[in-house]
Amino acid sequence: MLISSAYAQAAGAADPGGSMMQFLPIILMFVVLWFLMIRPQQKRAKEHKAMLDALAKGDEIVTGGGIAGRVVKVGENFVAVELADGVEVQVQKPAITLVLPKGTLKAL
């Protein structure tokens, strides 16, 4: 015969620590992802919610679209913002991105 017979070799014992070492890179990537992306995003969302809860009449704000004005009335989901004398706009609370220090808007 031209082809010799092939015989299977006996399999070695499985390494008990080897399976954990396979998952170590995935676990490390999740930890890095948590500290670099998820945790700061949660902190920022918590600060934004606290800012919206503390919103009161007379606060000067800036919306996500760049509109600046003074809060006239605060509702549960909407805020009435005075842009100029006699000009009021209804704005959703989540659209408010910044509360300015008092006296920033002198023109109103």
Rosetta constraint file for C-alpha pairs under 8 A:
AtomPair CA 14 CA 18 HARMONIC 7.98 0.50
AtomPair CA 15 CA 19 HARMONIC 7.55 0.50
AtomPair CA 16 CA 20 HARMONIC 7.98 0.50
AtomPair CA 17 CA 21 HARMONIC 6.46 0.50
AtomPair CA 18 CA 22 HARMONIC 6.45 0.50
AtomPair CA 19 CA 23 HARMONIC 6.95 0.50
AtomPair CA 20 CA 24 HARMONIC 6.41 0.50
AtomPair CA 21 CA 25 HARMONIC 7.82 0.50
AtomPair CA 23 CA 27 HARMONIC 6.26 0.50
AtomPair CA 24 CA 28 HARMONIC 6.11 0.50
AtomPair CA 25 CA 29 HARMONIC 6.11 0.50
AtomPair CA 26 CA 30 HARMONIC 6.30 0.50
AtomPair CA 27 CA 31 HARMONIC 6.32 0.50
AtomPair CA 28 CA 32 HARMONIC 6.26 0.50
AtomPair CA 29 CA 33 HARMONIC 6.06 0.50
AtomPair CA 30 CA 34 HARMONIC 6.05 0.50
AtomPair CA 31 CA 35 HARMONIC 6.39 0.50
AtomPair CA 32 CA 36 HARMONIC 6.00 0.50
AtomPair CA 33 CA 37 HARMONIC 5.57 0.50
AtomPair CA 33 CA 38 HARMONIC 6.76 0.50
AtomPair CA 34 CA 38 HARMONIC 4.92 0.50
AtomPair CA 34 CA 39 HARMONIC 5.83 0.50
AtomPair CA 35 CA 39 HARMONIC 5.54 0.50
AtomPair CA 35 CA 40 HARMONIC 7.31 0.50
AtomPair CA 36 CA 40 HARMONIC 6.91 0.50
AtomPair CA 37 CA 41 HARMONIC 6.30 0.50
AtomPair CA 38 CA 42 HARMONIC 6.26 0.50
AtomPair CA 39 CA 43 HARMONIC 6.27 0.50
AtomPair CA 40 CA 44 HARMONIC 6.16 0.50
AtomPair CA 41 CA 45 HARMONIC 6.22 0.50
AtomPair CA 42 CA 46 HARMONIC 6.17 0.50
AtomPair CA 43 CA 47 HARMONIC 6.30 0.50
AtomPair CA 44 CA 48 HARMONIC 6.19 0.50
AtomPair CA 45 CA 49 HARMONIC 6.19 0.50
AtomPair CA 46 CA 50 HARMONIC 6.26 0.50
AtomPair CA 47 CA 51 HARMONIC 6.19 0.50
AtomPair CA 48 CA 52 HARMONIC 6.28 0.50
AtomPair CA 48 CA 97 HARMONIC 7.72 0.50
AtomPair CA 49 CA 53 HARMONIC 6.15 0.50
AtomPair CA 50 CA 54 HARMONIC 6.21 0.50
AtomPair CA 51 CA 55 HARMONIC 6.35 0.50
AtomPair CA 51 CA 99 HARMONIC 7.79 0.50
AtomPair CA 52 CA 93 HARMONIC 6.76 0.50
AtomPair CA 52 CA 94 HARMONIC 7.59 0.50
AtomPair CA 52 CA 96 HARMONIC 7.75 0.50
AtomPair CA 55 CA 59 HARMONIC 6.90 0.50
AtomPair CA 55 CA 74 HARMONIC 7.51 0.50
AtomPair CA 56 CA 71 HARMONIC 7.10 0.50
AtomPair CA 56 CA 73 HARMONIC 7.85 0.50
AtomPair CA 56 CA 74 HARMONIC 6.59 0.50
AtomPair CA 57 CA 70 HARMONIC 7.88 0.50
AtomPair CA 57 CA 71 HARMONIC 5.15 0.50
AtomPair CA 57 CA 72 HARMONIC 5.33 0.50
AtomPair CA 57 CA 73 HARMONIC 5.82 0.50
AtomPair CA 57 CA 74 HARMONIC 6.63 0.50
AtomPair CA 58 CA 70 HARMONIC 5.84 0.50
AtomPair CA 58 CA 71 HARMONIC 5.17 0.50
AtomPair CA 58 CA 72 HARMONIC 6.27 0.50
AtomPair CA 59 CA 70 HARMONIC 5.69 0.50
AtomPair CA 59 CA 71 HARMONIC 5.42 0.50
AtomPair CA 59 CA 99 HARMONIC 6.89 0.50
AtomPair CA 59 CA 100 HARMONIC 7.40 0.50
AtomPair CA 59 CA 102 HARMONIC 6.94 0.50
AtomPair CA 60 CA 68 HARMONIC 7.31 0.50
AtomPair CA 60 CA 69 HARMONIC 5.69 0.50
AtomPair CA 60 CA 70 HARMONIC 4.39 0.50
AtomPair CA 60 CA 71 HARMONIC 6.27 0.50
AtomPair CA 60 CA 99 HARMONIC 5.86 0.50
AtomPair CA 60 CA 100 HARMONIC 5.26 0.50
AtomPair CA 60 CA 101 HARMONIC 7.01 0.50
AtomPair CA 60 CA 102 HARMONIC 6.60 0.50
AtomPair CA 60 CA 104 HARMONIC 7.44 0.50
AtomPair CA 60 CA 105 HARMONIC 7.12 0.50
AtomPair CA 61 CA 68 HARMONIC 5.66 0.50
AtomPair CA 61 CA 69 HARMONIC 5.64 0.50
AtomPair CA 61 CA 70 HARMONIC 6.18 0.50
AtomPair CA 61 CA 71 HARMONIC 7.21 0.50
AtomPair CA 61 CA 96 HARMONIC 6.88 0.50
AtomPair CA 61 CA 97 HARMONIC 7.66 0.50
AtomPair CA 61 CA 98 HARMONIC 5.65 0.50
AtomPair CA 61 CA 99 HARMONIC 4.42 0.50
AtomPair CA 61 CA 100 HARMONIC 5.49 0.50
AtomPair CA 62 CA 66 HARMONIC 5.92 0.50
AtomPair CA 62 CA 67 HARMONIC 5.53 0.50
AtomPair CA 62 CA 68 HARMONIC 4.38 0.50
AtomPair CA 62 CA 69 HARMONIC 6.66 0.50
AtomPair CA 62 CA 96 HARMONIC 6.05 0.50
AtomPair CA 62 CA 97 HARMONIC 6.05 0.50
AtomPair CA 62 CA 98 HARMONIC 5.19 0.50
AtomPair CA 62 CA 99 HARMONIC 6.46 0.50
AtomPair CA 62 CA 100 HARMONIC 7.30 0.50
AtomPair CA 63 CA 67 HARMONIC 5.31 0.50
AtomPair CA 63 CA 68 HARMONIC 6.54 0.50
AtomPair CA 63 CA 95 HARMONIC 5.49 0.50
AtomPair CA 63 CA 96 HARMONIC 4.25 0.50
AtomPair CA 63 CA 97 HARMONIC 5.32 0.50
AtomPair CA 63 CA 98 HARMONIC 6.88 0.50
AtomPair CA 64 CA 95 HARMONIC 5.42 0.50
AtomPair CA 64 CA 96 HARMONIC 6.00 0.50
AtomPair CA 64 CA 97 HARMONIC 5.58 0.50
AtomPair CA 65 CA 95 HARMONIC 7.98 0.50
AtomPair CA 67 CA 83 HARMONIC 7.96 0.50
AtomPair CA 68 CA 83 HARMONIC 6.78 0.50
AtomPair CA 69 CA 81 HARMONIC 5.76 0.50
AtomPair CA 69 CA 82 HARMONIC 5.43 0.50
AtomPair CA 69 CA 83 HARMONIC 4.67 0.50
AtomPair CA 69 CA 84 HARMONIC 7.63 0.50
AtomPair CA 69 CA 105 HARMONIC 7.41 0.50
AtomPair CA 69 CA 108 HARMONIC 7.89 0.50
AtomPair CA 70 CA 81 HARMONIC 5.40 0.50
AtomPair CA 70 CA 82 HARMONIC 5.17 0.50
AtomPair CA 70 CA 83 HARMONIC 6.73 0.50
AtomPair CA 70 CA 108 HARMONIC 7.86 0.50
AtomPair CA 71 CA 79 HARMONIC 6.85 0.50
AtomPair CA 71 CA 80 HARMONIC 5.94 0.50
AtomPair CA 71 CA 81 HARMONIC 4.54 0.50
AtomPair CA 71 CA 82 HARMONIC 6.25 0.50
AtomPair CA 72 CA 79 HARMONIC 7.56 0.50
AtomPair CA 72 CA 80 HARMONIC 5.39 0.50
AtomPair CA 72 CA 81 HARMONIC 5.57 0.50
AtomPair CA 72 CA 82 HARMONIC 6.26 0.50
AtomPair CA 73 CA 79 HARMONIC 5.78 0.50
AtomPair CA 73 CA 80 HARMONIC 4.96 0.50
AtomPair CA 73 CA 81 HARMONIC 7.28 0.50
AtomPair CA 74 CA 78 HARMONIC 6.64 0.50
AtomPair CA 74 CA 79 HARMONIC 4.67 0.50
AtomPair CA 74 CA 80 HARMONIC 6.46 0.50
AtomPair CA 75 CA 79 HARMONIC 5.68 0.50
AtomPair CA 77 CA 92 HARMONIC 5.97 0.50
AtomPair CA 77 CA 93 HARMONIC 5.76 0.50
AtomPair CA 78 CA 90 HARMONIC 6.35 0.50
AtomPair CA 78 CA 91 HARMONIC 5.49 0.50
AtomPair CA 78 CA 92 HARMONIC 4.43 0.50
AtomPair CA 78 CA 93 HARMONIC 5.37 0.50
AtomPair CA 79 CA 90 HARMONIC 5.66 0.50
AtomPair CA 79 CA 91 HARMONIC 5.23 0.50
AtomPair CA 79 CA 92 HARMONIC 6.20 0.50
AtomPair CA 79 CA 93 HARMONIC 6.20 0.50
AtomPair CA 80 CA 88 HARMONIC 6.33 0.50
AtomPair CA 80 CA 89 HARMONIC 5.60 0.50
AtomPair CA 80 CA 90 HARMONIC 4.60 0.50
AtomPair CA 80 CA 91 HARMONIC 6.30 0.50
AtomPair CA 81 CA 88 HARMONIC 5.40 0.50
AtomPair CA 81 CA 89 HARMONIC 5.20 0.50
AtomPair CA 81 CA 90 HARMONIC 6.26 0.50
AtomPair CA 81 CA 91 HARMONIC 6.99 0.50
AtomPair CA 82 CA 86 HARMONIC 7.26 0.50
AtomPair CA 82 CA 87 HARMONIC 5.67 0.50
AtomPair CA 82 CA 88 HARMONIC 4.35 0.50
AtomPair CA 82 CA 89 HARMONIC 6.43 0.50
AtomPair CA 83 CA 87 HARMONIC 5.63 0.50
AtomPair CA 83 CA 88 HARMONIC 6.01 0.50
AtomPair CA 83 CA 89 HARMONIC 7.31 0.50
AtomPair CA 83 CA 108 HARMONIC 7.23 0.50
AtomPair CA 84 CA 88 HARMONIC 7.50 0.50
AtomPair CA 84 CA 107 HARMONIC 7.70 0.50
AtomPair CA 84 CA 108 HARMONIC 5.49 0.50
AtomPair CA 85 CA 108 HARMONIC 6.38 0.50
AtomPair CA 91 CA 95 HARMONIC 6.92 0.50
AtomPair CA 91 CA 96 HARMONIC 7.87 0.50
AtomPair CA 92 CA 96 HARMONIC 7.40 0.50
AtomPair CA 100 CA 104 HARMONIC 6.58 0.50
